[in-house]
Amino acid sequence: MTHNNSDMPEQDQEQPLISHLVELRKRLMHVVLIVLALFLGLFYFANDLYTYLSAPLTALLPEGTSMIATDVTSPFFAPFKLTLVAAIFAAMPFILHQIWGFIAPGLYKHERRLAVPLLFSSIMLFYAGIAFAYFVVFPLIFGFFTSVGPENVAVMTDISSYLNFVLKLFFAFGIVFEIPIATLLLIWSGAATVEGLRQKRAYVIVGCFVIGMLLTPPDVISQSLLALPMWLLFETGILLGVIFVRKDAEDDELDEEFEQAMREDEDNHQ
């Protein structure tokens, strides 16, 4: 892949290591401050947030039962932990923007053109994964668990255990929904090819179900609800790779034609 002089990074000389560390510290401080501000703003609604989060399970509990707290500190620390995680999730666009601001000066122009839509897409896909887990996966999983238990056993889930369980699935589905971005980056960087990934499709499908088995409860429903989207997102990444790599190749070809025309024009003038 060829690069023009005008396509070089914005900074012609590398900044000293100390300058990069200072810049990184500044951006990390900005992230901490925005997360702290969001946390303080959300903490008043901590119990409401937990009530909303637990709705997929409490709606399926038998009448007269409820969630319980087996630890004295759980009624405080469970909503506290949820509020902190919610603040991080809400700050994700700002966090990714700070990451982008740190790495952007070292990117080429065509890399920056591709990175902006990738950044926006990664944010949307992360939130889509969380929404998919909450609105699709949770009702099916909890419906399955609450229906298969013995009739003489009351289902009363500990609030801390429930929070850890759902946060684990939130992170799992949020990360899994980034597969198209990861696949596209592999193809775009040259670390993999479209043909090579297609040939490994069978291994990828098996790997999706293995990951689904490791990240979800031991039932076929939740494993499939994670594995099938992983496979479909992988196929989406391959499709995007075909489109963007072809466009990138066309841009390089146009650049080469322009350079050749400029050289011929200079030769004619000489």
Stockholm file with secondary structure:
# STOCKHOLM 1.0

chainA/1-270         MTHNNSDMPEQDQEQPLISHLVELRKRLMHVVLIVLALFLGLFYFANDLYTYLSAPLTALLPEGTSMIATDVTSPFFAPFKLTLVAAIFAAMPFILHQIWGFIAPGLYKHERRLAVPLLFSSIMLFYAGIAFAYFVVFPLIFGFFTSVGPENVAVMTDISSYLNFVLKLFFAFGIVFEIPIATLLLIWSGAATVEGLRQKRAYVIVGCFVIGMLLTPPDVISQSLLALPMWLLFETGILLGVIFVRKDAEDDELDEEFEQAMREDEDNHQ
#=GR chainA/1-270 SS CCCCGGGSCSCSSCCCHHHHHHHHHHHHHHHHHHHHHHHHHHHTTHHHHHHHHTHHHHTTSCTTCCCBCSSTTHHHHHHHHHHHHHHHHHTHHHHHHHHHHHHGGGSCHHHHHHHHHHHHHHHHHHHHHHHHIIIIIHHHHHHHHHHHSCTTSCCCCBHHHHHHHHHHHHHHHHHHTTHHHHHHHHHHHTSSCHHHHHHTHHHHHHHHHHHHHHHSCSSHHHHHHHHHHHHHHHHHHHHHHHHHHHHHHHHHHHHHHHHHHHHHHHHHHC
#=GC SS_cons         CCCCGGGSCSCSSCCCHHHHHHHHHHHHHHHHHHHHHHHHHHHTTHHHHHHHHTHHHHTTSCTTCCCBCSSTTHHHHHHHHHHHHHHHHHTHHHHHHHHHHHHGGGSCHHHHHHHHHHHHHHHHHHHHHHHHIIIIIHHHHHHHHHHHSCTTSCCCCBHHHHHHHHHHHHHHHHHHTTHHHHHHHHHHHTSSCHHHHHHTHHHHHHHHHHHHHHHSCSSHHHHHHHHHHHHHHHHHHHHHHHHHHHHHHHHHHHHHHHHHHHHHHHHHHC
//
